[in-house]
Amino acid sequence: MPYPDKLLAEDEEVVRHLHPHWLTLARPVLVLLLVVGGTSFGAALVPAGPSQGTARTVLAGLALLVLVAAVLRPVLHWRTTHYVVTTHRVLLREGVLARRGRDIALSRIADVSYRQTLGQRLVSSGTLTIETVGDGGATVLERVPDSEGVQQLLVQLVEEDADRRGAHPSGAVGRAGDRWDRAGWNGAGWDDTGWDDDGWNPAGWSTGQRTTRL
């Protein structure tokens, strides 16, 4: 689904539009298979009799509640989480009913780094950290598809944006993904992230030291 043009400036174009990595949906799919299979098996075991229909209805109702909470909710969360890279900025949007978002201008990006575990390398996923000039702090994007490619793309776009402005400003990203300031080149780190309240982190982005789960 293309990103809404109404959110873009006249001379702004979408370069890349991402949702969290497809592996985010592995757990909901597994729950779906287990619930459907378990409910079907349980319904077949209900003995024949006047209460058979009631028992099967109750069993189906319980299964539906589990599916809504453990399958539909995370799928909608994944679908409504957007990581959008344009020629001017990075847009972050999430939420089904209550919405949350953040826009990061390319001119404010000081550093872009990524981190991958061995398992994430196998599925081409990773954690992307965007550091900005000013009080915004670092923004951490979790389970980003092709995180290395996105990092390189952002570095290139920030350089092109700086060239359009005439020169690299203080805090612009250099070719190696390092931060350029008046004192010279400084490396960048990343924030460790954790889990949400139910022990599973489908996706997320954070600012500063506090991670907000999506």
TORPA-7382 format. One record per residue (C-alpha): chain; residue in one letter; x negated, y, z negated; residue number from 1. Coordinates in steps of 0.001 Angstrom, whole numbers, plus 500000, padded with zeros to 6 digits. Layout:
TORPA-7382
(kolke 'A'; 'a'; (X; Y; Z); NUM)
...
***
This chain:
TORPA-7382
(kolke 'A'; 'm'; (500000; 500000; 500000); 1)
(kolke 'A'; 'p'; (498424; 503338; 501049); 2)
(kolke 'A'; 'y'; (497916; 505953; 498396); 3)
(kolke 'A'; 'p'; (500570; 508716; 498508); 4)
(kolke 'A'; 'd'; (499433; 511536; 500772); 5)
(kolke 'A'; 'k'; (501274; 514070; 498614); 6)
(kolke 'A'; 'l'; (498577; 513676; 495957); 7)
(kolke 'A'; 'l'; (495794; 514605; 498375); 8)
(kolke 'A'; 'a'; (494562; 517994; 499519); 9)
(kolke 'A'; 'e'; (494890; 518955; 503182); 10)
(kolke 'A'; 'd'; (491258; 518177; 504007); 11)
(kolke 'A'; 'e'; (490995; 515178; 501646); 12)
(kolke 'A'; 'e'; (490859; 511585; 502861); 13)
(kolke 'A'; 'v'; (491024; 508276; 501008); 14)
(kolke 'A'; 'v'; (487737; 506408; 501425); 15)
(kolke 'A'; 'r'; (488550; 503411; 499239); 16)
(kolke 'A'; 'h'; (491655; 502339; 497320); 17)
(kolke 'A'; 'l'; (491275; 499519; 494804); 18)
(kolke 'A'; 'h'; (493227; 497636; 492190); 19)
(kolke 'A'; 'p'; (491467; 495683; 489410); 20)
(kolke 'A'; 'h'; (489854; 492465; 490643); 21)
(kolke 'A'; 'w'; (492234; 489660; 491669); 22)
(kolke 'A'; 'l'; (490771; 487483; 488908); 23)
(kolke 'A'; 't'; (492767; 489675; 486532); 24)
(kolke 'A'; 'l'; (495805; 487683; 487668); 25)
(kolke 'A'; 'a'; (494277; 484267; 486911); 26)
(kolke 'A'; 'r'; (495780; 484038; 483446); 27)
(kolke 'A'; 'p'; (499325; 485097; 484462); 28)
(kolke 'A'; 'v'; (499287; 482565; 487309); 29)
(kolke 'A'; 'l'; (498135; 479813; 484947); 30)
(kolke 'A'; 'v'; (500869; 480727; 482457); 31)
(kolke 'A'; 'l'; (503440; 480689; 485267); 32)
(kolke 'A'; 'l'; (502470; 477177; 486326); 33)
(kolke 'A'; 'l'; (502444; 475858; 482768); 34)
(kolke 'A'; 'v'; (505788; 477439; 481834); 35)
(kolke 'A'; 'v'; (507574; 476294; 484995); 36)
(kolke 'A'; 'g'; (506156; 472791; 484752); 37)
(kolke 'A'; 'g'; (506759; 472514; 481012); 38)
(kolke 'A'; 't'; (510310; 473831; 481268); 39)
(kolke 'A'; 's'; (511174; 471435; 484078); 40)
(kolke 'A'; 'f'; (509728; 468508; 482156); 41)
(kolke 'A'; 'g'; (511520; 469539; 478963); 42)
(kolke 'A'; 'a'; (514847; 469958; 480770); 43)
(kolke 'A'; 'a'; (514519; 466446; 482196); 44)
(kolke 'A'; 'l'; (513995; 465039; 478700); 45)
(kolke 'A'; 'v'; (517200; 466547; 477319); 46)
(kolke 'A'; 'p'; (519549; 463576; 476764); 47)
(kolke 'A'; 'a'; (522857; 463482; 478549); 48)
(kolke 'A'; 'g'; (525835; 464644; 476555); 49)
(kolke 'A'; 'p'; (528105; 467606; 475880); 50)
(kolke 'A'; 's'; (525186; 469716; 474567); 51)
(kolke 'A'; 'q'; (522875; 469027; 477507); 52)
(kolke 'A'; 'g'; (523883; 472160; 479403); 53)
(kolke 'A'; 't'; (523492; 474362; 476345); 54)
(kolke 'A'; 'a'; (520072; 472930; 475524); 55)
(kolke 'A'; 'r'; (518844; 473454; 479060); 56)
(kolke 'A'; 't'; (520198; 477002; 479104); 57)
(kolke 'A'; 'v'; (518375; 477835; 475869); 58)
(kolke 'A'; 'l'; (515192; 476259; 477227); 59)
(kolke 'A'; 'a'; (515466; 478281; 480439); 60)
(kolke 'A'; 'g'; (516093; 481479; 478469); 61)
(kolke 'A'; 'l'; (512981; 480954; 476350); 62)
(kolke 'A'; 'a'; (510949; 480263; 479468); 63)
(kolke 'A'; 'l'; (512232; 483468; 481053); 64)
(kolke 'A'; 'l'; (511181; 485525; 478025); 65)
(kolke 'A'; 'v'; (507693; 484036; 478166); 66)
(kolke 'A'; 'l'; (507424; 484719; 481884); 67)
(kolke 'A'; 'v'; (508453; 488354; 481479); 68)
(kolke 'A'; 'a'; (505965; 488959; 478673); 69)
(kolke 'A'; 'a'; (503027; 486873; 479910); 70)
(kolke 'A'; 'v'; (503424; 487021; 483697); 71)
(kolke 'A'; 'l'; (505588; 489894; 484945); 72)
(kolke 'A'; 'r'; (504145; 492502; 482587); 73)
(kolke 'A'; 'p'; (500446; 491957; 483454); 74)
(kolke 'A'; 'v'; (501235; 491631; 487176); 75)
(kolke 'A'; 'l'; (503047; 494988; 487168); 76)
(kolke 'A'; 'h'; (500183; 496462; 485140); 77)
(kolke 'A'; 'w'; (497689; 495255; 487734); 78)
(kolke 'A'; 'r'; (499806; 496500; 490623); 79)
(kolke 'A'; 't'; (500237; 499990; 489178); 80)
(kolke 'A'; 't'; (496556; 500447; 488297); 81)
(kolke 'A'; 'h'; (494761; 502393; 491029); 82)
(kolke 'A'; 'y'; (491095; 503243; 491509); 83)
(kolke 'A'; 'v'; (491031; 505683; 494437); 84)
(kolke 'A'; 'v'; (487863; 507181; 495926); 85)
(kolke 'A'; 't'; (488386; 510152; 498237); 86)
(kolke 'A'; 't'; (486105; 512582; 499988); 87)
(kolke 'A'; 'h'; (486604; 515054; 497094); 88)
(kolke 'A'; 'r'; (487160; 513070; 493909); 89)
(kolke 'A'; 'v'; (487878; 509827; 492088); 90)
(kolke 'A'; 'l'; (491514; 509348; 491067); 91)
(kolke 'A'; 'l'; (492519; 506958; 488277); 92)
(kolke 'A'; 'r'; (496177; 506071; 487785); 93)
(kolke 'A'; 'e'; (497913; 503422; 485677); 94)
(kolke 'A'; 'g'; (501234; 502644; 484063); 95)
(kolke 'A'; 'v'; (504664; 501275; 485008); 96)
(kolke 'A'; 'l'; (507048; 503511; 483069); 97)
(kolke 'A'; 'a'; (504675; 505741; 481121); 98)
(kolke 'A'; 'r'; (501962; 506978; 483478); 99)
(kolke 'A'; 'r'; (498393; 508023; 482763); 100)
(kolke 'A'; 'g'; (495784; 509432; 485097); 101)
(kolke 'A'; 'r'; (492501; 511245; 485485); 102)
(kolke 'A'; 'd'; (490821; 513015; 488408); 103)
(kolke 'A'; 'i'; (487035; 513307; 488581); 104)
(kolke 'A'; 'a'; (485655; 515778; 491115); 105)
(kolke 'A'; 'l'; (482581; 514553; 492978); 106)
(kolke 'A'; 's'; (480790; 517774; 492054); 107)
(kolke 'A'; 'r'; (481107; 516859; 488334); 108)
(kolke 'A'; 'i'; (479674; 513344; 488616); 109)
(kolke 'A'; 'a'; (476240; 513152; 487013); 110)
(kolke 'A'; 'd'; (475573; 509428; 487251); 111)
(kolke 'A'; 'v'; (477167; 506221; 488514); 112)
(kolke 'A'; 's'; (476046; 502817; 487284); 113)
(kolke 'A'; 'y'; (477437; 499302; 487324); 114)
(kolke 'A'; 'r'; (477027; 496133; 485282); 115)
(kolke 'A'; 'q'; (477730; 492525; 486235); 116)
(kolke 'A'; 't'; (477584; 489313; 484271); 117)
(kolke 'A'; 'l'; (476614; 486095; 486065); 118)
(kolke 'A'; 'g'; (480248; 485101; 486370); 119)
(kolke 'A'; 'q'; (481193; 488524; 487738); 120)
(kolke 'A'; 'r'; (478461; 488293; 490356); 121)
(kolke 'A'; 'l'; (479966; 485047; 491601); 122)
(kolke 'A'; 'v'; (483368; 486675; 492177); 123)
(kolke 'A'; 's'; (482024; 490106; 493222); 124)
(kolke 'A'; 's'; (483369; 492020; 490234); 125)
(kolke 'A'; 'g'; (481852; 494261; 487587); 126)
(kolke 'A'; 't'; (482070; 497239; 485260); 127)
(kolke 'A'; 'l'; (481531; 500696; 486734); 128)
(kolke 'A'; 't'; (480469; 503652; 484575); 129)
(kolke 'A'; 'i'; (480885; 507220; 485816); 130)
(kolke 'A'; 'e'; (479198; 509939; 483781); 131)
(kolke 'A'; 't'; (480304; 513516; 484317); 132)
(kolke 'A'; 'v'; (478921; 516959; 483596); 133)
(kolke 'A'; 'g'; (480671; 518749; 480746); 134)
(kolke 'A'; 'd'; (482778; 517477; 477885); 135)
(kolke 'A'; 'g'; (484549; 514683; 479768); 136)
(kolke 'A'; 'g'; (482062; 512001; 478784); 137)
(kolke 'A'; 'a'; (481653; 508681; 480558); 138)
(kolke 'A'; 't'; (484526; 506899; 482275); 139)
(kolke 'A'; 'v'; (484330; 503094; 482279); 140)
(kolke 'A'; 'l'; (486210; 501133; 484939); 141)
(kolke 'A'; 'e'; (486484; 497429; 484177); 142)
(kolke 'A'; 'r'; (486807; 494510; 486593); 143)
(kolke 'A'; 'v'; (486177; 496634; 489670); 144)
(kolke 'A'; 'p'; (486054; 494644; 492938); 145)
(kolke 'A'; 'd'; (482687; 494999; 494698); 146)
(kolke 'A'; 's'; (481386; 497199; 491888); 147)
(kolke 'A'; 'e'; (477932; 497452; 493476); 148)
(kolke 'A'; 'g'; (479384; 498614; 496779); 149)
(kolke 'A'; 'v'; (481623; 501143; 495042); 150)
(kolke 'A'; 'q'; (478643; 502478; 493085); 151)
(kolke 'A'; 'q'; (476624; 502965; 496267); 152)
(kolke 'A'; 'l'; (479614; 504569; 497979); 153)
(kolke 'A'; 'l'; (480049; 507080; 495155); 154)
(kolke 'A'; 'v'; (476355; 507955; 495221); 155)
(kolke 'A'; 'q'; (476598; 508601; 498960); 156)
(kolke 'A'; 'l'; (479764; 510695; 498632); 157)
(kolke 'A'; 'v'; (478306; 512785; 495808); 158)
(kolke 'A'; 'e'; (475205; 513473; 497904); 159)
(kolke 'A'; 'e'; (477326; 514472; 500897); 160)
(kolke 'A'; 'd'; (479437; 516706; 498672); 161)
(kolke 'A'; 'a'; (476279; 518335; 497293); 162)
(kolke 'A'; 'd'; (474947; 518853; 500827); 163)
(kolke 'A'; 'r'; (478162; 520583; 501788); 164)
(kolke 'A'; 'r'; (477706; 522883; 498828); 165)
(kolke 'A'; 'g'; (474167; 523699; 499926); 166)
(kolke 'A'; 'a'; (471966; 521858; 497419); 167)
(kolke 'A'; 'h'; (471965; 519326; 494620); 168)
(kolke 'A'; 'p'; (473438; 521047; 491558); 169)
(kolke 'A'; 's'; (472371; 520221; 488063); 170)
(kolke 'A'; 'g'; (473955; 516917; 487187); 171)
(kolke 'A'; 'a'; (474382; 515585; 490747); 172)
(kolke 'A'; 'v'; (473640; 511944; 491500); 173)
(kolke 'A'; 'g'; (470436; 511136; 493341); 174)
(kolke 'A'; 'r'; (469772; 508391; 495849); 175)
(kolke 'A'; 'a'; (468779; 505878; 493200); 176)
(kolke 'A'; 'g'; (471934; 506501; 491167); 177)
(kolke 'A'; 'd'; (470005; 508497; 488559); 178)
(kolke 'A'; 'r'; (471057; 511737; 486930); 179)
(kolke 'A'; 'w'; (469380; 514908; 488140); 180)
(kolke 'A'; 'd'; (469053; 517680; 485593); 181)
(kolke 'A'; 'r'; (466729; 520611; 485039); 182)
(kolke 'A'; 'a'; (464264; 518432; 483149); 183)
(kolke 'A'; 'g'; (464001; 515771; 485882); 184)
(kolke 'A'; 'w'; (465457; 512330; 486540); 185)
(kolke 'A'; 'n'; (467156; 510560; 483641); 186)
(kolke 'A'; 'g'; (468469; 507013; 483662); 187)
(kolke 'A'; 'a'; (471993; 506196; 482621); 188)
(kolke 'A'; 'g'; (473489; 503501; 480457); 189)
(kolke 'A'; 'w'; (476910; 502052; 480028); 190)
(kolke 'A'; 'd'; (479463; 501494; 477315); 191)
(kolke 'A'; 'd'; (480240; 498084; 475887); 192)
(kolke 'A'; 't'; (483914; 497251; 476144); 193)
(kolke 'A'; 'g'; (486082; 494900; 474185); 194)
(kolke 'A'; 'w'; (489531; 493364; 474261); 195)
(kolke 'A'; 'd'; (493025; 494636; 473801); 196)
(kolke 'A'; 'd'; (495389; 493825; 470942); 197)
(kolke 'A'; 'd'; (496520; 490496; 472346); 198)
(kolke 'A'; 'g'; (492991; 489321; 473053); 199)
(kolke 'A'; 'w'; (493073; 489830; 476811); 200)
(kolke 'A'; 'n'; (491828; 492750; 478815); 201)
(kolke 'A'; 'p'; (493425; 492873; 482277); 202)
(kolke 'A'; 'a'; (491724; 496096; 483276); 203)
(kolke 'A'; 'g'; (490781; 499421; 481784); 204)
(kolke 'A'; 'w'; (489099; 502741; 482006); 205)
(kolke 'A'; 's'; (487737; 504801; 479177); 206)
(kolke 'A'; 't'; (486220; 508141; 478395); 207)
(kolke 'A'; 'g'; (483451; 508702; 475886); 208)
(kolke 'A'; 'q'; (482970; 506031; 473249); 209)
(kolke 'A'; 'r'; (486617; 504990; 472983); 210)
(kolke 'A'; 't'; (487955; 502579; 475557); 211)
(kolke 'A'; 't'; (491598; 502884; 476576); 212)
(kolke 'A'; 'r'; (493047; 499643; 477856); 213)
(kolke 'A'; 'l'; (495192; 499513; 480952); 214)
***
